[in-house]
Amino acid sequence: MAVRKTAACAMVAALAAGALAIPASAAPGAGQARGGHEATRAALEKTVEAGVPGATAGVREDGTRWQAGVGTGDLRTGKPRGAEDHYRVGSISKTFTATVLLQLEAEGRISLDDTVEKWLPGVVRGHGHDGGRITVRQLLNHTSGVFNVTEDPQFVREFFSTEFLKNRYRTVTAAEQVALAMRHAPSFEPGTGWRYSNTNYTLAGMIVEKVTGRGYAEEIRRRVIEPLHLRGTRSPGTDPRLPGPHARAYSKLSNDPDATKTYDVTALNPSLAGAAGDMVSDSADLNRFYSALLGGKLLPKKQLAEMKDTVSTGDEHPGYRYGLALIEQKLSCGVTLYGHDGGIHGSTSDAVTTADGKHALALNFNGDWAGDSTPVLEAEFCED
């Protein structure tokens, strides 16, 4: 659960590591047969040369599709990375959660200016936290000041050190995560700053359930996944499995002092991420989702404008602005992109589209210690 290659906000902090020296390999049937994208492919191959086991990517442009897989999907067998792999998308899940809340606002069932206390009385309390002073909008754009649970020392020890290996199948409830966050003081007074906090979206998922009487995963399925026919996308709850086809997912475990070890973390209970980052998808589905969202097919104009109303992320993330689960990024050639990135154990992803939704790219690295998606975005939107 991340914001654009920034370790401080990542669900899994990136660590420097030596290159794995795994050769890049193109996925059968992808690439030139669908229009080239040579610069994009070359940028993906460079991520593998820099130490990522493998990468998969897809592009949707004016109704046409291009897909590619490079590098290795399974370090034990040497199986190549697939162009149609499913993967854990981490914080890209936040855009799905925010879309549901904005649909509920459009229906008049909630206001973004409602307080958290109105919907979750007594939940955001302790050590200076006060849900009566925090709005739903502030949760969604990370201006709430609510402490980030994934920075809690207990959470870090249990899920980012080698203790993860014995906790990987454990269910962690939203209430447990919020309670951990409430042990700490807020990062700042509500509305006076910006800081990425996964707790914000844990609370957002809880609010969806309060408003609708159904869990956030069910609402995402009913309101987004099924209408868009996203057959490779789901919020898996506590199911530790990835649907096929998929690569293996590898982690250095950011709190493990032995950074030379690589762990297979493909199977895990995604409840540790919840509404903030538990979803599984593939590149084609993510492109369809963001194209539909920015193309105005999921939200009325008012709510889409609210989603794109960004705030400064300050010195923490220069060059990026944050809306309601939409990151705004301007490339070197002047193209503005909207989307989100995501990191979770063994998986680093990015999904973006142009402001009109007509040109989208989604990608995934099956390692969490290396890889930068920016050169791939530059190649696709500024060179190809």
C-alpha beads as a LAMMPS data file, in Angstrom:
LAMMPS data file: protein, C-alpha beads

384 atoms
383 bonds

1 atom types
1 bond types

-500.0 500.0 xlo xhi
-500.0 500.0 ylo yhi
-500.0 500.0 zlo zhi

Masses

1 110.0

Atoms # bond

1 1 1 0.000 0.000 0.000
2 1 1 2.096 2.828 -1.306
3 1 1 2.425 6.192 -2.935
4 1 1 4.624 6.259 -6.000
5 1 1 7.888 4.532 -5.154
6 1 1 8.166 6.154 -1.716
7 1 1 9.452 3.757 0.934
8 1 1 8.068 5.698 3.896
9 1 1 4.523 5.080 2.705
10 1 1 4.945 1.644 1.207
11 1 1 3.226 -1.421 2.605
12 1 1 6.611 -3.063 2.080
13 1 1 9.572 -0.703 2.324
14 1 1 11.909 -0.916 -0.636
15 1 1 15.443 -2.071 0.166
16 1 1 18.542 -1.765 -1.975
17 1 1 19.572 -5.146 -3.321
18 1 1 21.995 -6.601 -5.803
19 1 1 20.766 -7.411 -9.294
20 1 1 19.473 -10.936 -9.711
21 1 1 20.900 -11.024 -13.237
22 1 1 17.822 -12.707 -14.664
23 1 1 17.470 -12.244 -18.427
24 1 1 14.357 -10.573 -19.785
25 1 1 12.013 -12.626 -21.923
26 1 1 9.019 -11.476 -23.927
27 1 1 5.645 -13.040 -23.373
28 1 1 4.438 -15.068 -26.334
29 1 1 2.034 -13.151 -28.535
30 1 1 2.612 -9.781 -26.864
31 1 1 4.404 -6.714 -28.137
32 1 1 5.040 -6.154 -31.818
33 1 1 1.986 -8.095 -32.887
34 1 1 -0.117 -5.455 -31.121
35 1 1 1.628 -2.326 -32.275
36 1 1 5.176 -2.260 -30.955
37 1 1 5.630 -0.297 -27.717
38 1 1 9.351 -0.927 -28.079
39 1 1 10.320 1.844 -25.645
40 1 1 7.920 0.520 -23.019
41 1 1 9.239 -3.003 -23.405
42 1 1 12.840 -1.767 -23.154
43 1 1 12.010 0.126 -19.952
44 1 1 10.451 -3.001 -18.458
45 1 1 13.540 -5.007 -19.353
46 1 1 15.744 -2.449 -17.596
47 1 1 13.776 -2.965 -14.361
48 1 1 14.698 -6.636 -14.549
49 1 1 18.333 -5.763 -15.162
50 1 1 18.164 -3.562 -12.047
51 1 1 17.094 -6.449 -9.837
52 1 1 13.365 -7.107 -10.205
53 1 1 12.687 -10.820 -10.843
54 1 1 10.053 -10.094 -13.473
55 1 1 7.497 -7.596 -14.702
56 1 1 4.145 -7.743 -16.449
57 1 1 2.398 -4.814 -18.102
58 1 1 -0.590 -3.955 -20.231
59 1 1 -1.642 -0.906 -22.234
60 1 1 -5.110 0.137 -23.334
61 1 1 -5.195 2.901 -25.958
62 1 1 -8.229 3.945 -27.997
63 1 1 -9.727 0.496 -27.640
64 1 1 -6.584 -1.445 -28.573
65 1 1 -4.537 -3.553 -26.163
66 1 1 -0.862 -4.431 -25.792
67 1 1 0.581 -6.746 -23.156
68 1 1 4.042 -8.037 -22.267
69 1 1 5.808 -10.106 -19.645
70 1 1 9.554 -9.874 -19.053
71 1 1 11.945 -11.599 -16.688
72 1 1 11.182 -14.518 -14.434
73 1 1 7.951 -15.446 -12.736
74 1 1 9.312 -18.368 -10.728
75 1 1 12.899 -18.270 -9.459
76 1 1 12.868 -21.999 -8.661
77 1 1 11.734 -23.274 -12.047
78 1 1 12.808 -20.372 -14.249
79 1 1 9.285 -20.008 -15.656
80 1 1 9.010 -16.618 -17.442
81 1 1 6.733 -13.829 -16.282
82 1 1 3.365 -13.922 -18.045
83 1 1 1.638 -11.076 -19.866
84 1 1 -1.730 -12.005 -18.332
85 1 1 -0.621 -12.660 -14.747
86 1 1 -2.874 -11.880 -11.806
87 1 1 -1.191 -10.046 -8.931
88 1 1 -1.835 -8.322 -5.625
89 1 1 -2.398 -4.632 -6.368
90 1 1 -1.877 -3.191 -2.865
91 1 1 -3.001 0.413 -2.529
92 1 1 -4.565 0.526 -5.969
93 1 1 -7.430 -0.955 -3.937
94 1 1 -7.918 2.491 -2.418
95 1 1 -9.298 3.860 -5.684
96 1 1 -11.956 1.126 -5.711
97 1 1 -12.916 1.903 -2.100
98 1 1 -13.080 5.651 -2.767
99 1 1 -15.180 5.088 -5.906
100 1 1 -17.786 3.255 -3.831
101 1 1 -17.946 6.071 -1.272
102 1 1 -18.311 8.676 -4.032
103 1 1 -21.127 6.659 -5.585
104 1 1 -22.820 6.631 -2.190
105 1 1 -22.393 10.393 -2.004
106 1 1 -23.971 10.761 -5.456
107 1 1 -26.939 8.751 -4.154
108 1 1 -27.335 11.134 -1.202
109 1 1 -26.543 8.444 1.355
110 1 1 -23.410 10.094 2.744
111 1 1 -21.593 13.412 2.513
112 1 1 -17.825 13.691 2.224
113 1 1 -18.116 16.437 4.837
114 1 1 -19.704 14.066 7.353
115 1 1 -17.507 13.421 10.358
116 1 1 -16.024 10.017 10.979
117 1 1 -17.718 10.121 14.378
118 1 1 -21.133 10.272 12.704
119 1 1 -20.596 6.907 11.062
120 1 1 -18.162 5.254 13.469
121 1 1 -18.992 6.642 16.903
122 1 1 -16.201 6.157 19.418
123 1 1 -13.880 4.377 16.992
124 1 1 -11.380 7.178 16.310
125 1 1 -10.468 8.110 19.869
126 1 1 -7.331 8.120 21.964
127 1 1 -3.964 9.886 22.237
128 1 1 -5.374 13.026 20.625
129 1 1 -7.419 11.387 17.865
130 1 1 -10.969 12.722 17.596
131 1 1 -13.302 11.364 14.919
132 1 1 -15.633 14.299 15.505
133 1 1 -13.030 16.618 13.965
134 1 1 -12.183 14.456 10.950
135 1 1 -14.266 14.294 7.766
136 1 1 -14.699 11.453 5.314
137 1 1 -13.015 13.641 2.685
138 1 1 -9.952 13.998 4.926
139 1 1 -9.717 10.226 5.198
140 1 1 -9.786 9.857 1.430
141 1 1 -7.155 12.514 0.673
142 1 1 -4.911 11.713 3.650
143 1 1 -5.294 15.081 5.378
144 1 1 -6.872 13.525 8.495
145 1 1 -3.679 13.162 10.517
146 1 1 -4.755 9.662 11.623
147 1 1 -1.709 7.551 12.509
148 1 1 -0.630 5.016 9.869
149 1 1 -1.086 1.532 11.337
150 1 1 1.598 0.029 9.098
151 1 1 4.144 2.148 10.994
152 1 1 3.120 0.717 14.366
153 1 1 6.104 -1.203 15.850
154 1 1 4.015 -4.273 16.659
155 1 1 2.556 -4.370 13.139
156 1 1 6.020 -3.900 11.618
157 1 1 7.482 -6.701 13.737
158 1 1 4.659 -9.127 13.030
159 1 1 4.370 -8.541 9.297
160 1 1 7.632 -7.058 7.951
161 1 1 10.220 -9.111 9.829
162 1 1 10.743 -12.855 9.622
163 1 1 7.788 -13.137 12.051
164 1 1 5.670 -12.651 8.923
165 1 1 6.483 -16.242 7.992
166 1 1 4.489 -17.514 10.986
167 1 1 1.814 -14.795 10.755
168 1 1 1.205 -14.884 7.007
169 1 1 -2.122 -16.766 7.304
170 1 1 -3.407 -14.877 10.324
171 1 1 -6.581 -12.828 9.993
172 1 1 -6.294 -9.200 11.074
173 1 1 -9.588 -7.347 11.482
174 1 1 -10.210 -3.718 10.653
175 1 1 -11.064 -3.052 14.295
176 1 1 -7.709 -4.501 15.380
177 1 1 -5.837 -2.285 12.929
178 1 1 -7.629 0.868 14.036
179 1 1 -7.030 0.008 17.697
180 1 1 -3.296 -0.303 16.988
181 1 1 -3.288 3.079 15.278
182 1 1 -5.102 4.685 18.193
183 1 1 -2.173 3.804 20.482
184 1 1 -0.262 6.651 18.829
185 1 1 -0.694 10.390 18.598
186 1 1 -2.004 11.823 15.318
187 1 1 0.543 12.974 12.768
188 1 1 -1.008 16.475 12.801
189 1 1 -4.260 18.289 13.458
190 1 1 -6.979 17.366 10.935
191 1 1 -6.741 19.437 7.757
192 1 1 -3.388 21.037 8.582
193 1 1 -1.067 18.713 6.663
194 1 1 -0.735 15.651 4.449
195 1 1 0.567 12.213 5.354
196 1 1 -0.230 8.875 3.786
197 1 1 -2.021 6.597 6.230
198 1 1 -3.417 3.170 5.462
199 1 1 -5.622 3.538 8.530
200 1 1 -7.630 6.159 6.625
201 1 1 -8.829 3.538 4.175
202 1 1 -9.382 0.893 6.814
203 1 1 -11.821 3.410 8.302
204 1 1 -13.271 4.170 4.853
205 1 1 -14.068 0.478 4.398
206 1 1 -15.759 0.418 7.797
207 1 1 -17.855 3.445 6.793
208 1 1 -18.983 1.712 3.590
209 1 1 -20.303 -1.132 5.721
210 1 1 -22.106 1.259 8.085
211 1 1 -23.784 3.118 5.212
212 1 1 -24.817 0.091 3.161
213 1 1 -25.062 -2.769 5.640
214 1 1 -22.694 -4.730 3.403
215 1 1 -18.927 -5.102 3.500
216 1 1 -16.695 -2.966 1.291
217 1 1 -15.692 -6.032 -0.764
218 1 1 -19.324 -6.823 -1.584
219 1 1 -19.997 -3.198 -2.546
220 1 1 -16.911 -3.089 -4.779
221 1 1 -18.086 -6.272 -6.462
222 1 1 -21.652 -5.021 -7.001
223 1 1 -20.804 -1.483 -8.016
224 1 1 -17.528 -1.764 -9.922
225 1 1 -16.319 -5.290 -10.675
226 1 1 -19.529 -6.718 -12.105
227 1 1 -20.663 -3.665 -14.128
228 1 1 -17.232 -3.432 -15.781
229 1 1 -16.916 -7.215 -16.246
230 1 1 -13.567 -7.309 -14.436
231 1 1 -13.209 -11.071 -14.482
232 1 1 -9.700 -11.115 -13.004
233 1 1 -10.419 -8.743 -10.112
234 1 1 -11.600 -9.450 -6.587
235 1 1 -11.268 -8.453 -2.977
236 1 1 -10.313 -11.853 -1.556
237 1 1 -11.106 -11.396 2.123
238 1 1 -8.969 -13.946 3.980
239 1 1 -8.227 -16.244 1.007
240 1 1 -4.419 -16.545 0.769
241 1 1 -4.373 -17.860 -2.807
242 1 1 -3.779 -16.029 -6.078
243 1 1 -5.890 -17.045 -9.087
244 1 1 -4.054 -18.360 -12.119
245 1 1 -2.182 -17.489 -14.109
246 1 1 0.215 -15.800 -11.688
247 1 1 3.899 -15.470 -10.949
248 1 1 5.488 -16.206 -7.594
249 1 1 5.866 -13.130 -5.367
250 1 1 9.186 -12.432 -3.636
251 1 1 10.142 -10.252 -0.680
252 1 1 13.259 -9.261 1.221
253 1 1 11.036 -8.573 4.302
254 1 1 11.984 -4.974 4.986
255 1 1 12.554 -5.448 8.732
256 1 1 14.797 -8.507 8.271
257 1 1 18.422 -7.575 9.077
258 1 1 19.647 -10.145 6.525
259 1 1 18.883 -8.307 3.293
260 1 1 20.521 -11.058 1.238
261 1 1 17.613 -13.453 1.745
262 1 1 14.698 -13.618 -0.655
263 1 1 11.429 -15.143 0.555
264 1 1 8.559 -16.564 -1.468
265 1 1 5.539 -14.696 -0.089
266 1 1 3.022 -15.604 -2.781
267 1 1 0.504 -16.996 -0.296
268 1 1 -0.686 -14.633 2.434
269 1 1 -3.880 -13.646 4.199
270 1 1 -4.684 -10.252 2.633
271 1 1 -6.773 -9.123 5.610
272 1 1 -3.585 -7.437 6.835
273 1 1 -4.298 -4.842 4.131
274 1 1 -8.109 -4.828 4.052
275 1 1 -9.894 -1.968 2.282
276 1 1 -6.569 -0.161 2.036
277 1 1 -4.878 -2.758 -0.145
278 1 1 -6.171 -6.339 -0.285
279 1 1 -7.303 -6.607 -3.919
280 1 1 -6.105 -8.920 -6.689
281 1 1 -6.339 -7.982 -10.364
282 1 1 -4.497 -8.063 -13.670
283 1 1 -3.239 -5.362 -16.008
284 1 1 -6.129 -5.585 -18.465
285 1 1 -8.724 -5.176 -15.707
286 1 1 -6.891 -2.279 -14.080
287 1 1 -6.714 -0.478 -17.407
288 1 1 -10.430 -1.053 -17.959
289 1 1 -11.185 0.258 -14.459
290 1 1 -9.152 3.459 -14.640
291 1 1 -10.275 4.143 -18.222
292 1 1 -13.902 3.816 -17.144
293 1 1 -13.359 5.909 -14.019
294 1 1 -11.612 8.836 -15.716
295 1 1 -13.918 8.464 -18.709
296 1 1 -16.912 9.269 -16.511
297 1 1 -18.560 5.827 -16.593
298 1 1 -18.485 5.150 -12.848
299 1 1 -19.154 8.552 -11.274
300 1 1 -21.226 11.628 -12.093
301 1 1 -19.248 14.735 -13.117
302 1 1 -19.470 16.278 -9.640
303 1 1 -18.026 13.261 -7.875
304 1 1 -15.311 12.697 -10.492
305 1 1 -14.290 16.347 -10.093
306 1 1 -14.079 15.817 -6.324
307 1 1 -11.913 12.759 -6.864
308 1 1 -9.549 14.764 -9.098
309 1 1 -9.422 17.727 -6.698
310 1 1 -5.874 17.182 -5.474
311 1 1 -3.883 18.517 -2.552
312 1 1 -0.158 19.001 -2.201
313 1 1 1.812 16.122 -0.733
314 1 1 4.488 18.581 0.402
315 1 1 8.170 17.799 0.559
316 1 1 7.422 14.132 1.279
317 1 1 6.416 13.405 -2.329
318 1 1 7.588 16.220 -4.621
319 1 1 6.027 16.176 -8.071
320 1 1 2.829 14.420 -7.007
321 1 1 -0.569 15.657 -5.862
322 1 1 -3.200 13.519 -4.154
323 1 1 -6.958 13.570 -4.705
324 1 1 -9.500 11.073 -3.375
325 1 1 -7.447 7.931 -4.030
326 1 1 -6.134 9.427 -7.268
327 1 1 -2.513 10.479 -7.640
328 1 1 -1.859 13.244 -10.159
329 1 1 1.520 13.096 -11.856
330 1 1 2.978 15.198 -14.673
331 1 1 5.577 13.530 -16.881
332 1 1 8.621 15.227 -18.409
333 1 1 6.825 15.631 -21.746
334 1 1 3.916 17.487 -20.118
335 1 1 1.413 14.590 -20.084
336 1 1 -0.677 14.471 -16.893
337 1 1 -1.598 11.070 -15.518
338 1 1 -4.088 9.985 -12.873
339 1 1 -3.983 6.669 -11.063
340 1 1 -2.481 4.946 -8.061
341 1 1 0.375 2.657 -7.136
342 1 1 0.462 -0.149 -4.638
343 1 1 2.880 -2.258 -2.670
344 1 1 2.279 -5.372 -0.622
345 1 1 4.548 -8.282 0.234
346 1 1 6.287 -9.441 -2.938
347 1 1 4.314 -7.184 -5.259
348 1 1 4.766 -3.619 -6.518
349 1 1 2.196 -2.227 -8.967
350 1 1 1.233 0.940 -10.793
351 1 1 -1.878 1.813 -12.807
352 1 1 -2.385 5.145 -14.566
353 1 1 -4.372 6.775 -17.328
354 1 1 -4.554 10.080 -19.131
355 1 1 -7.165 12.548 -17.904
356 1 1 -9.676 11.464 -20.562
357 1 1 -9.242 7.758 -19.793
358 1 1 -8.255 6.941 -23.375
359 1 1 -4.670 5.808 -22.770
360 1 1 -3.951 3.593 -19.745
361 1 1 -1.053 1.488 -18.500
362 1 1 -0.834 -0.985 -15.618
363 1 1 2.219 -2.924 -14.494
364 1 1 3.511 -5.163 -11.749
365 1 1 6.904 -6.243 -10.415
366 1 1 6.948 -9.560 -8.541
367 1 1 9.526 -8.294 -6.022
368 1 1 9.253 -5.574 -3.379
369 1 1 12.870 -4.449 -2.999
370 1 1 13.645 -2.849 -6.352
371 1 1 11.949 -1.395 -9.396
372 1 1 10.828 2.066 -10.458
373 1 1 7.783 2.441 -12.663
374 1 1 8.485 6.056 -13.686
375 1 1 10.818 5.175 -16.601
376 1 1 8.139 2.780 -17.896
377 1 1 5.495 5.523 -17.737
378 1 1 7.838 7.977 -19.461
379 1 1 8.523 5.433 -22.195
380 1 1 4.860 4.654 -22.820
381 1 1 3.386 8.142 -22.693
382 1 1 6.329 10.241 -23.919
383 1 1 8.225 7.969 -26.342
384 1 1 6.096 5.130 -27.729

Bonds

1 1 1 2
2 1 2 3
3 1 3 4
4 1 4 5
5 1 5 6
6 1 6 7
7 1 7 8
8 1 8 9
9 1 9 10
10 1 10 11
11 1 11 12
12 1 12 13
13 1 13 14
14 1 14 15
15 1 15 16
16 1 16 17
17 1 17 18
18 1 18 19
19 1 19 20
20 1 20 21
21 1 21 22
22 1 22 23
23 1 23 24
24 1 24 25
25 1 25 26
26 1 26 27
27 1 27 28
28 1 28 29
29 1 29 30
30 1 30 31
31 1 31 32
32 1 32 33
33 1 33 34
34 1 34 35
35 1 35 36
36 1 36 37
37 1 37 38
38 1 38 39
39 1 39 40
40 1 40 41
41 1 41 42
42 1 42 43
43 1 43 44
44 1 44 45
45 1 45 46
46 1 46 47
47 1 47 48
48 1 48 49
49 1 49 50
50 1 50 51
51 1 51 52
52 1 52 53
53 1 53 54
54 1 54 55
55 1 55 56
56 1 56 57
57 1 57 58
58 1 58 59
59 1 59 60
60 1 60 61
61 1 61 62
62 1 62 63
63 1 63 64
64 1 64 65
65 1 65 66
66 1 66 67
67 1 67 68
68 1 68 69
69 1 69 70
70 1 70 71
71 1 71 72
72 1 72 73
73 1 73 74
74 1 74 75
75 1 75 76
76 1 76 77
77 1 77 78
78 1 78 79
79 1 79 80
80 1 80 81
81 1 81 82
82 1 82 83
83 1 83 84
84 1 84 85
85 1 85 86
86 1 86 87
87 1 87 88
88 1 88 89
89 1 89 90
90 1 90 91
91 1 91 92
92 1 92 93
93 1 93 94
94 1 94 95
95 1 95 96
96 1 96 97
97 1 97 98
98 1 98 99
99 1 99 100
100 1 100 101
101 1 101 102
102 1 102 103
103 1 103 104
104 1 104 105
105 1 105 106
106 1 106 107
107 1 107 108
108 1 108 109
109 1 109 110
110 1 110 111
111 1 111 112
112 1 112 113
113 1 113 114
114 1 114 115
115 1 115 116
116 1 116 117
117 1 117 118
118 1 118 119
119 1 119 120
120 1 120 121
121 1 121 122
122 1 122 123
123 1 123 124
124 1 124 125
125 1 125 126
126 1 126 127
127 1 127 128
128 1 128 129
129 1 129 130
130 1 130 131
131 1 131 132
132 1 132 133
133 1 133 134
134 1 134 135
135 1 135 136
136 1 136 137
137 1 137 138
138 1 138 139
139 1 139 140
140 1 140 141
141 1 141 142
142 1 142 143
143 1 143 144
144 1 144 145
145 1 145 146
146 1 146 147
147 1 147 148
148 1 148 149
149 1 149 150
150 1 150 151
151 1 151 152
152 1 152 153
153 1 153 154
154 1 154 155
155 1 155 156
156 1 156 157
157 1 157 158
158 1 158 159
159 1 159 160
160 1 160 161
161 1 161 162
162 1 162 163
163 1 163 164
164 1 164 165
165 1 165 166
166 1 166 167
167 1 167 168
168 1 168 169
169 1 169 170
170 1 170 171
171 1 171 172
172 1 172 173
173 1 173 174
174 1 174 175
175 1 175 176
176 1 176 177
177 1 177 178
178 1 178 179
179 1 179 180
180 1 180 181
181 1 181 182
182 1 182 183
183 1 183 184
184 1 184 185
185 1 185 186
186 1 186 187
187 1 187 188
188 1 188 189
189 1 189 190
190 1 190 191
191 1 191 192
192 1 192 193
193 1 193 194
194 1 194 195
195 1 195 196
196 1 196 197
197 1 197 198
198 1 198 199
199 1 199 200
200 1 200 201
201 1 201 202
202 1 202 203
203 1 203 204
204 1 204 205
205 1 205 206
206 1 206 207
207 1 207 208
208 1 208 209
209 1 209 210
210 1 210 211
211 1 211 212
212 1 212 213
213 1 213 214
214 1 214 215
215 1 215 216
216 1 216 217
217 1 217 218
218 1 218 219
219 1 219 220
220 1 220 221
221 1 221 222
222 1 222 223
223 1 223 224
224 1 224 225
225 1 225 226
226 1 226 227
227 1 227 228
228 1 228 229
229 1 229 230
230 1 230 231
231 1 231 232
232 1 232 233
233 1 233 234
234 1 234 235
235 1 235 236
236 1 236 237
237 1 237 238
238 1 238 239
239 1 239 240
240 1 240 241
241 1 241 242
242 1 242 243
243 1 243 244
244 1 244 245
245 1 245 246
246 1 246 247
247 1 247 248
248 1 248 249
249 1 249 250
250 1 250 251
251 1 251 252
252 1 252 253
253 1 253 254
254 1 254 255
255 1 255 256
256 1 256 257
257 1 257 258
258 1 258 259
259 1 259 260
260 1 260 261
261 1 261 262
262 1 262 263
263 1 263 264
264 1 264 265
265 1 265 266
266 1 266 267
267 1 267 268
268 1 268 269
269 1 269 270
270 1 270 271
271 1 271 272
272 1 272 273
273 1 273 274
274 1 274 275
275 1 275 276
276 1 276 277
277 1 277 278
278 1 278 279
279 1 279 280
280 1 280 281
281 1 281 282
282 1 282 283
283 1 283 284
284 1 284 285
285 1 285 286
286 1 286 287
287 1 287 288
288 1 288 289
289 1 289 290
290 1 290 291
291 1 291 292
292 1 292 293
293 1 293 294
294 1 294 295
295 1 295 296
296 1 296 297
297 1 297 298
298 1 298 299
299 1 299 300
300 1 300 301
301 1 301 302
302 1 302 303
303 1 303 304
304 1 304 305
305 1 305 306
306 1 306 307
307 1 307 308
308 1 308 309
309 1 309 310
310 1 310 311
311 1 311 312
312 1 312 313
313 1 313 314
314 1 314 315
315 1 315 316
316 1 316 317
317 1 317 318
318 1 318 319
319 1 319 320
320 1 320 321
321 1 321 322
322 1 322 323
323 1 323 324
324 1 324 325
325 1 325 326
326 1 326 327
327 1 327 328
328 1 328 329
329 1 329 330
330 1 330 331
331 1 331 332
332 1 332 333
333 1 333 334
334 1 334 335
335 1 335 336
336 1 336 337
337 1 337 338
338 1 338 339
339 1 339 340
340 1 340 341
341 1 341 342
342 1 342 343
343 1 343 344
344 1 344 345
345 1 345 346
346 1 346 347
347 1 347 348
348 1 348 349
349 1 349 350
350 1 350 351
351 1 351 352
352 1 352 353
353 1 353 354
354 1 354 355
355 1 355 356
356 1 356 357
357 1 357 358
358 1 358 359
359 1 359 360
360 1 360 361
361 1 361 362
362 1 362 363
363 1 363 364
364 1 364 365
365 1 365 366
366 1 366 367
367 1 367 368
368 1 368 369
369 1 369 370
370 1 370 371
371 1 371 372
372 1 372 373
373 1 373 374
374 1 374 375
375 1 375 376
376 1 376 377
377 1 377 378
378 1 378 379
379 1 379 380
380 1 380 381
381 1 381 382
382 1 382 383
383 1 383 384
